[in-house]
Amino acid sequence: MHRQPHREVKYDDVPCFAISGFFGGLNPNEAHVSFFQDHLVPQIGQQPGQIVLDTVEHRFVATIKMSPAVFKRMMLWMGEHVKRYEQQHGDINIGPQNIKQEQQEQPTYYG
């Protein structure tokens, strides 16, 4: 009889990032998700001493690659967490959805 290997979980020294958004995609061979942080880039304004913040720079902090099966399991796992959260606390407002049908086969970007 074949038994599953024993699993050990270790979280020592795992990097942690606060993210603003993500970019990713899926093809028959691989899935990937890249996470970014938004940074405001100050600019010198038209008036003396004026600083304006009209540029947001996306700085990518990590890219995670996985199989399509792991990608789908992650989607189902995240969906279950959202469902439980919203049952307890109400809907999570994510703002407008800007994905057009023709963009769905390309890597998508959320932020």
VEXDREN-2710 file (C-alpha; in Angstrom, 1 decimal):
% VEXDREN-2710
k/r/px/py/pz
1/MET/0.0/0.0/0.0
2/HIS/1.3/3.4/-1.0
3/ARG/0.9/6.2/1.6
4/GLN/1.2/9.9/1.1
5/PRO/4.4/11.6/2.4
6/HIS/4.3/13.4/5.7
7/ARG/4.0/17.1/5.3
8/GLU/5.9/19.6/7.3
9/VAL/5.0/23.3/7.1
10/LYS/7.6/26.0/7.9
11/TYR/7.1/29.7/7.7
12/ASP/10.5/30.9/8.9
13/ASP/11.8/34.0/7.1
14/VAL/9.1/34.1/4.5
15/PRO/9.0/37.6/2.9
16/CYS/5.7/39.5/3.3
17/PHE/4.6/42.3/0.9
18/ALA/1.6/44.7/1.1
19/ILE/0.4/44.8/-2.5
20/SER/-1.7/47.3/-4.6
21/GLY/-2.5/45.0/-7.5
22/PHE/-1.4/42.1/-9.6
23/PHE/-0.8/41.0/-13.2
24/GLY/-1.0/37.5/-14.5
25/GLY/-2.0/34.9/-17.0
26/LEU/-2.6/31.3/-17.8
27/ASN/-1.7/29.1/-20.7
28/PRO/-1.7/25.3/-21.2
29/ASN/1.9/25.0/-19.7
30/GLU/2.0/27.5/-16.9
31/ALA/0.2/30.1/-14.9
32/HIS/1.8/33.1/-13.3
33/VAL/0.8/36.0/-11.0
34/SER/3.1/39.0/-10.5
35/PHE/2.4/41.3/-7.6
36/PHE/3.1/45.0/-7.4
37/GLN/3.1/48.0/-5.0
38/ASP/2.0/51.4/-6.1
39/HIS/4.5/54.3/-5.4
40/LEU/3.6/57.9/-6.0
41/VAL/6.2/59.8/-7.9
42/PRO/6.3/63.5/-7.1
43/GLN/6.8/66.1/-9.9
44/ILE/7.7/69.7/-9.7
45/GLY/4.5/71.8/-10.3
46/GLN/4.0/75.0/-12.4
47/GLN/3.9/77.2/-9.3
48/PRO/7.0/77.9/-7.2
49/GLY/7.3/75.3/-4.4
50/GLN/4.4/73.3/-5.8
51/ILE/4.7/69.5/-5.9
52/VAL/2.1/67.4/-7.7
53/LEU/1.5/63.7/-7.5
54/ASP/0.3/62.7/-11.0
55/THR/2.4/59.6/-11.6
56/VAL/1.8/56.2/-10.0
57/GLU/4.7/53.7/-10.5
58/HIS/4.0/50.0/-10.2
59/ARG/7.0/48.3/-8.6
60/PHE/6.8/44.5/-8.9
61/VAL/7.8/42.7/-5.8
62/ALA/7.2/39.0/-6.7
63/THR/6.2/36.7/-9.5
64/ILE/4.7/33.3/-8.6
65/LYS/4.7/30.5/-11.3
66/MET/2.5/27.4/-11.0
67/SER/0.7/24.8/-13.0
68/PRO/-2.7/25.5/-14.4
69/ALA/-4.1/23.0/-11.8
70/VAL/-2.6/24.8/-8.9
71/PHE/-3.8/28.1/-10.3
72/LYS/-7.4/26.7/-10.4
73/ARG/-7.1/25.3/-6.9
74/MET/-5.9/28.7/-5.7
75/MET/-8.9/30.4/-7.4
76/LEU/-11.3/28.0/-5.7
77/TRP/-9.6/28.4/-2.3
78/MET/-9.7/32.2/-2.6
79/GLY/-13.3/32.1/-3.7
80/GLU/-14.3/30.1/-0.7
81/HIS/-12.6/32.6/1.6
82/VAL/-14.3/35.5/-0.1
83/LYS/-17.7/33.7/0.2
84/ARG/-17.3/33.1/3.9
85/TYR/-16.1/36.7/4.5
86/GLU/-19.0/38.3/2.6
87/GLN/-21.5/36.1/4.5
88/GLN/-20.2/37.5/7.8
89/HIS/-19.3/41.1/6.8
90/GLY/-21.2/41.9/3.6
91/ASP/-20.0/42.5/0.0
92/ILE/-16.5/43.6/-0.7
93/ASN/-16.6/46.6/-3.1
94/ILE/-13.9/46.2/-5.7
95/GLY/-14.9/49.1/-8.0
96/PRO/-15.6/48.9/-11.7
97/GLN/-14.6/45.9/-13.8
98/ASN/-12.6/47.1/-16.8
99/ILE/-12.0/43.7/-18.6
100/LYS/-13.2/43.5/-22.2
101/GLN/-14.0/40.2/-23.7
102/GLU/-11.1/40.3/-26.1
103/GLN/-8.7/40.9/-23.2
104/GLN/-9.6/37.8/-21.3
105/GLU/-7.2/35.6/-23.3
106/GLN/-4.3/37.9/-22.6
107/PRO/-2.6/38.4/-19.3
108/THR/-4.8/40.6/-17.1
109/TYR/-3.9/43.4/-14.8
110/TYR/-5.8/44.5/-11.6
111/GLY/-4.9/47.3/-9.3
END
